[in-house]
């Protein structure tokens, strides 16, 4: 398998480049210095599907650490907005869920946005 730090680095690079998994791997094949910094060679890069599935397996604690570390890279401004909201993760109707005694879990998400940047 691949080291977690390599998979996280590849995924963060994909987000930064705003490309698909396949395009990210194709671009990295042409960037030996970047793949070398990650600890891989062009021949060792994972398949796009491997990269996609690997990030889904990371725990939320890893994502929180990444968010905290990346937030510390920037200066804080005086103005910010915060919003806590619920996202429904199931398209099932309320009536159907009650009928089969299925409990729909909701995901609470808090967003903090720096309004000065």
N, C-alpha and C positions, 0 to 999 in steps of 0.2 A: 504494500500500500504506500500511500504518500504521507509525508509528515503533515500534521495539522497546520503548522505555520506556513507551509508551502501552499496548501489549499486555500487558506484564508488570504494569503498574499495574492494569489491568482484571482480569487473572487473580488477582492477589493480593487484590483487593477481593472477587472472587467467593469465594475461599477464606475470607476474613474474615467475609463475610455468610452463608457456608454455604448458598449457593443454587445453582441450576442456571445454565448459561450463559444460557439464555433469560430466566430471572427476573432475572439480574444486569443484562442489557441493558435490560429493561423498567424496573427500578428506576432505572437511571442516566438514563433519558429524563426522569424526574421530579426529577433532582438536577443542575440546571445548574451549581451552584457546584463540585461535584466533577468533572464532566466538563470544566469550564473549567480546573481545576487540572491535569488530565491533558493539556490542550491540544486537546480535542475539543469539539464542540457536540453537542447531542442528535441532530441530523440526520446527524452524521458517525460515529456509533457503528457498529462493525462488526456484521455478522450473528453470531448465536450460533455457527454452524458455523465461521466465520472465526476467532473467538476460541479455540474448541476446537482447531482444527488448528494455529493459530499457536504455541500453547504447546508442542505436540509437536515443533515444529521448532527450538526453542531448544536450544543445546548444553548439555552437563552443566556446563561452566565457568560459564555464566551462573547456573545453579541454585546452584552452590557459592558464588559471590559473594553471591547473595541470602541464602543460609543464614548465611554468615559475618557479613554486615552486620546481619541481624536478630538473631543471637546476641549481638552487641555492644551491643544496645539494653538488655539485661537484666543485672542484677547476678548474679555467679556465686555459687552456694551452696557449702557445704562438702561436700555429698553428691551423688553422681551415679552412675549405672549405665550401663555400656557393654555392648553385645552385638554381636558380629559373626556373621552368619548367611548362608547361601546360599539364594537363592530360585530355584526351577526355573521357567524361563519357557516350557517346552514340555510339552504333555501327551503327547508321543509316548513309547511304551514303550522300555525299554532294548534289548530284543530287536530291535525294528523299526529303531532307529537303528544298531545293529551290522550288521544285514542290508543296509542300503542305504549303509553307510559315512557316516552322517550324524553329525556331532559336535554334541552339544547343549551350548550355552554356558550357563553359570550366571552369575547376577548376585550378586556379593558386596556386601552392604549392611552398613554399620556404623551403629548407632543410639546416640545419647548422650541420656540423659534426666536432667533435673534432678529429683531425687527430693524436694527440699525444697519445691517449689512445687506 
